[in-house]
């Protein structure tokens, strides 16, 4: 099942973040809880963990791109 993952909110004042690094490339499988990508906000850099096991199908927000909370960052196949 294809699922679009969106940028989560980590604090009440967080409105956007920059995608710093992707830990997986399209076609790579991952486990639930494994780091998918890193973000940087005004205050901190954080690893974003996979909410489920699956395969990364498409990166929507490339490294270096600023993304608003709730915007799509990637598409995964969560049927694994």
MARMAR-752288 format. One record per residue: residue in one letter; residue number from 0; x, y, z of N, C-alpha, C in turn. Coordinates in steps of 0.05 Angstrom, whole numbers, plus 32768, in hexadecimal, padded with zeros to 4 digits. Layout:
REM residues N
[A, NUM, [X, Y, Z], [X, Y, Z], [X, Y, Z]],
...
END
This chain:
REM residues 80
[X, 0, [8011, 7FE9, 8000], [8000, 8000, 8000], [8012, 8019, 8000]],
[X, 1, [800D, 802B, 7FED], [801C, 8044, 7FEC], [8013, 8057, 8001]],
[X, 2, [8026, 8063, 800F], [8020, 8076, 8024], [8032, 808E, 8021]],
[X, 3, [8026, 80A6, 8022], [8036, 80BF, 8021], [803D, 80C7, 803D]],
[X, 4, [8056, 80C9, 8044], [805F, 80D2, 805E], [8062, 80F0, 805E]],
[X, 5, [8059, 80FE, 8073], [805A, 811B, 8074], [806C, 8123, 808B]],
[X, 6, [8076, 813C, 8089], [8088, 8147, 809D], [8078, 814A, 80B7]],
[X, 7, [8081, 813C, 80CD], [8074, 813E, 80E7], [807B, 8158, 80F5]],
[X, 8, [806A, 8160, 8108], [8070, 8177, 8119], [807D, 816E, 8133]],
[X, 9, [8093, 817A, 813B], [80A1, 8172, 8153], [809E, 8185, 816A]],
[X, 10, [8093, 819D, 8165], [808F, 81B0, 817A], [8078, 81C2, 8173]],
[X, 11, [806D, 81CF, 8186], [8056, 81E0, 8181], [805C, 81F7, 816E]],
[X, 12, [8075, 8200, 816D], [807C, 8217, 815C], [8088, 820E, 8141]],
[X, 13, [808C, 81F4, 813D], [8099, 81EB, 8125], [8086, 81EE, 810D]],
[X, 14, [808F, 81FD, 80F9], [807F, 8200, 80E1], [808B, 81F4, 80C8]],
[X, 15, [80A7, 81F2, 80C9], [80B5, 81E7, 80B2], [80D0, 81DC, 80BA]],
[X, 16, [80DC, 81CD, 80A9], [80F6, 81C1, 80AE], [8104, 81BD, 8093]],
[X, 17, [811E, 81BA, 8094], [812E, 81B3, 807C], [8135, 8196, 807C]],
[X, 18, [8131, 8188, 8066], [813A, 816D, 8064], [8158, 816E, 8061]],
[X, 19, [8167, 8162, 8074], [8184, 8162, 8074], [818F, 814B, 8064]],
[X, 20, [8185, 8133, 806A], [8191, 811B, 805E], [817C, 8104, 805D]],
[X, 21, [817D, 80F5, 8047], [816D, 80DD, 8046], [817E, 80C5, 804C]],
[X, 22, [8174, 80B3, 805E], [8183, 809B, 8065], [817D, 8084, 8052]],
[X, 23, [8167, 8086, 8043], [815F, 8072, 8030], [815B, 807E, 8015]],
[X, 24, [815F, 806E, 8000], [815B, 8077, 7FE4], [8143, 8068, 7FDA]],
[X, 25, [8135, 8073, 7FC5], [811F, 8064, 7FB9], [8126, 8047, 7FB2]],
[X, 26, [8115, 8035, 7FBA], [8119, 8018, 7FB5], [8124, 800A, 7FCD]],
[X, 27, [812E, 8019, 7FE1], [8139, 800C, 7FF9], [8123, 8006, 800D]],
[X, 28, [8126, 7FEF, 801A], [8113, 7FE7, 802F], [811C, 7FF2, 804A]],
[X, 29, [8109, 7FF5, 805C], [8110, 7FFF, 8077], [80FD, 7FF1, 808B]],
[X, 30, [8105, 7FF2, 80A4], [80F5, 7FE7, 80BA], [80E8, 7FFD, 80CA]],
[X, 31, [80D2, 7FF7, 80D8], [80C5, 800A, 80E9], [80DA, 8014, 80FE]],
[X, 32, [80DB, 802E, 8101], [80ED, 803A, 8115], [8109, 8040, 810A]],
[X, 33, [810F, 8037, 80F2], [8129, 803D, 80E6], [8129, 805A, 80DB]],
[X, 34, [813F, 8068, 80DE], [8141, 8083, 80D4], [813D, 8084, 80B5]],
[X, 35, [812A, 8096, 80AD], [8126, 809A, 8090], [8134, 80B3, 8086]],
[X, 36, [8132, 80C9, 8095], [813F, 80E2, 808D], [8144, 80F3, 80A5]],
[X, 37, [8155, 8108, 80A2], [815B, 811B, 80B7], [814F, 8136, 80AF]],
[X, 38, [8145, 8145, 80C3], [813B, 8160, 80BF], [814A, 8173, 80D1]],
[X, 39, [814A, 818C, 80C9], [8156, 81A1, 80DA], [8141, 81B7, 80DD]],
[X, 40, [813C, 81BF, 80F6], [812B, 81D6, 80FB], [813C, 81EC, 8107]],
[X, 41, [812F, 8201, 8110], [813E, 8218, 811C], [814E, 820F, 8134]],
[X, 42, [8144, 81FB, 8142], [814F, 81F3, 815C], [815F, 81D9, 815C]],
[X, 43, [8159, 81C6, 814A], [8164, 81AC, 814D], [8165, 819C, 8132]],
[X, 44, [8177, 8189, 8131], [8177, 8176, 811A], [816D, 815B, 8125]],
[X, 45, [815A, 814F, 8117], [814E, 8136, 8121], [814C, 8121, 810B]],
[X, 46, [814E, 8108, 8114], [8149, 80F1, 8102], [812B, 80EB, 8102]],
[X, 47, [8120, 80E7, 80EA], [8104, 80DF, 80E9], [8103, 80C1, 80E3]],
[X, 48, [80F6, 80B3, 80F5], [80F4, 8096, 80F3], [80DC, 808D, 80E3]],
[X, 49, [80DF, 8076, 80D6], [80C9, 806B, 80C6], [80B3, 8062, 80D8]],
[X, 50, [809A, 806A, 80D2], [8083, 8063, 80E3], [807A, 8046, 80DE]],
[X, 51, [8085, 803A, 80C9], [807D, 801E, 80C2], [8094, 8012, 80B2]],
[X, 52, [8093, 7FF8, 80AD], [80A6, 7FEB, 809C], [809D, 7FEF, 807F]],
[X, 53, [80B0, 7FEF, 806C], [80A8, 7FF2, 8051], [80C0, 7FF6, 803E]],
[X, 54, [80B9, 8002, 8027], [80CD, 8009, 8013], [80C9, 8025, 800A]],
[X, 55, [80DF, 8034, 8008], [80DD, 8050, 7FFF], [80D8, 8050, 7FE1]],
[X, 56, [80C2, 805C, 7FD8], [80BC, 805C, 7FBC], [80C5, 8076, 7FAE]],
[X, 57, [80C0, 808D, 7FBC], [80C6, 80A7, 7FB0], [80CD, 80BB, 7FC6]],
[X, 58, [80E2, 80CB, 7FC1], [80E9, 80E1, 7FD2], [80DC, 80FA, 7FC6]],
[X, 59, [80CA, 8106, 7FD5], [80BC, 811E, 7FCB], [80CC, 8137, 7FD2]],
[X, 60, [80D7, 8137, 7FEA], [80E7, 814E, 7FF4], [8104, 8147, 7FF5]],
[X, 61, [8113, 8151, 7FE2], [8130, 814B, 7FE0], [8140, 8158, 7FF7]],
[X, 62, [8158, 814D, 7FFB], [816A, 8159, 800F], [816F, 8177, 8008]],
[X, 63, [816F, 8187, 801D], [8172, 81A4, 8019], [8158, 81B3, 8015]],
[X, 64, [8143, 81A6, 8012], [8129, 81B3, 800D], [811B, 81B9, 8028]],
[X, 65, [810F, 81D1, 8029], [8100, 81D9, 8041], [80E3, 81D0, 803C]],
[X, 66, [80D8, 81C3, 8051], [80BD, 81B7, 8050], [80AD, 81C1, 8067]],
[X, 67, [8093, 81C7, 8062], [8081, 81CF, 8077], [8075, 81B6, 8085]],
[X, 68, [806F, 81B9, 809E], [8062, 81A3, 80AD], [8049, 819A, 809E]],
[X, 69, [8046, 8180, 809B], [802F, 8175, 808D], [8033, 8172, 806F]],
[X, 70, [8049, 817C, 8064], [804F, 8178, 8047], [805A, 815C, 8043]],
[X, 71, [8055, 8151, 802B], [805F, 8137, 8024], [807E, 8137, 8022]],
[X, 72, [808B, 8123, 802D], [80A8, 8120, 802B], [80B0, 8108, 801A]],
[X, 73, [809F, 80F3, 801B], [80A6, 80DB, 800C], [808D, 80C9, 8009]],
[X, 74, [8090, 80B6, 7FF7], [807B, 80A2, 7FF3], [8088, 8087, 7FF8]],
[X, 75, [807A, 8076, 8008], [8085, 805C, 800F], [8070, 8046, 8008]],
[X, 76, [807A, 802E, 8005], [8069, 8016, 8003], [8069, 8009, 801E]],
[X, 77, [8053, 800C, 802C], [8051, 8002, 8047], [8046, 7FE6, 8049]],
[X, 78, [8045, 7FD8, 8033], [803A, 7FBD, 8034], [804E, 7FA7, 803B]],
[X, 79, [8066, 7FB0, 8041], [807B, 7F9C, 8048], [8077, 7F92, 8064]],
END
